[in-house]
Amino acid sequence: MLYPNIRKQDPEIAGHLDQELKRQRDGLVMIPSENFASPSVLEAAGTVLTNKYAEGYPEKRYYTGNEFIDKIEQLAIDRAKKLFSAEHANVQPHSGSGANMECYAAVLKPGDTILGMDLAHGGHLTHGHPVNFSGQTYKFINYGVQKETERIDMDQVREIALKEKPKVLLSGATAYPRIIDFDAFASIAKEIGAYAMADISHIVGLCLSGDHPNPVPSHDIVMTTTTKTLRGPRSAIILSKIEDRINPDDKKNLAKKIDSQVFPGMQGGPLEHIIAAKAVAFEEALKPEFKEYQNQIARNAKQLAETLSENGLRLVSGGTDNHLILIDLTETGIGGKDGANALEESGIYTNFNMIPFDTRKPFNPSGIRLGTPALTSRRMKEKEMKTIGNWIATVLKDINNEELKAKTKQEVLDLTHSFPLYEEL
Ligand code: DSN
């Protein structure tokens, strides 16, 4: 029986947990930043390690009793370094936003200039949006995509970089369906004497499998969440070079600067149960099956994009090179929120999203963002993507048709029964 103790002590929470598991099992999770962590990752996250304070780093703690905690955190570090062929790994960041804050603080002072991708064109809140700490602390300059191609133009990035001379050149996105030219970013950073930093939270798995270029060899700092294509717990890590290429004479090297911004700069006690879950996820990602899984994510996204296009839906940039797709609903006359809600009523989970040069507001923008990592974890392949793409297009063209949504929901349910989720729970 699942959660026997919670069930006895707190039936209200147990009931909600049961319903959430059923929701995940019975629907199609297509939010591209969501995935299903393995049962082993879930187990590690629910261990007695949650009880332990371990401020500091392995062998350099401010508390006693860290004999086993140190072994676990060191394993997480070693596995992360091996997985990414990274010189240095900090596995303590609690989240992606916090990790970005820690990276910036390691190499910038408040008011310093940083060049990153505009959220409205697919970037992230922590890449300089004015309502976020990033935009309020640093002088962010943005690049975006070209109107014609809806792709990043590296000549334009270089032009802005040469003019603004940022101290950090930041790449990475949350709603960009195309390849990011990390080598070009690294070479521009070199040219202007800036740190090259990449946020690969979305595409991390694809970078590991070779489905997307990997910035680790060419960049000073690479951060990633561990949740998304990596299929680990809700958390993040920072990978970096050891030497500080830009300020080689500083007392602290780059690795030390990052470590001291994570702790004691921004965080106190690390979440060692989550660090154990990250270690388990890294070990899973080191297996050959992980590469095949990522290859299938990319193949599934291509097939899904093709099916949506064949059904007359316009995709931002015309398709995808990675795990996600951005549908532009402008021609259908509905908003992204209206579309995403109709899909939810049909058992299909996506999120509404701004598209580049959007004329609508963020709360009901023109786009729907969807992707294939979670469905691929359920072992769905191109055949299922065709079926699902047809369902999505049909619902989006007739969002008020209650009968259609109910019928689709039943079809979704039937399909999910052939791809069981968490049978072992
Ligand atoms: N919220 C995440 C996403 O959905 O892309 C990024 O932080």
Boltz pocket constraint, residues with backbone or C-beta under 6 A from the ligand:
constraints:
  - pocket:
      binder: B
      contacts: [[A, 33], [A, 96], [A, 124], [A, 174]]
      max_distance: 6.0
